[in-house]
């Protein structure tokens, strides 16, 4: 989890254990969901993508 600024907007970025990155816009103590990002291909089953090193991030343990 990391907090920072994009221009004048405060953002919260959260990495999940399944490789997803969630971005929230912070307004005071309230967080509004903005987007989710997943690195890697989506054109095959996960086992094949993993075997071909195309599955993206499997575990995000640090952001920032």
Residue, then its C-alpha position, 0 to 999 in steps of 0.5 A: x500500500x502506498x499514498x502519493x500525489x498525482x498532480x494535486x490529487x492524493x491517491x492510494x495504491x494497493x497491491x493485492x496477493x493475486x497481482x492486481x493493483x488498485x488505485x483510489x482517489x483520496x478526498x479527506x478520509x474517503x477513498x473513491x475507486x478509480x481503476x484496477x490494473x493487471x499485468x500479463x496476458x489474458x489469452x490462455x489459461x493461467x497455467x499455460x501463461x505461467x509456464x510461458x512467463x506471461x502471467x504477469x505478477x503473481x504476488x505484489x509484496x511492495x509498492x513505492 
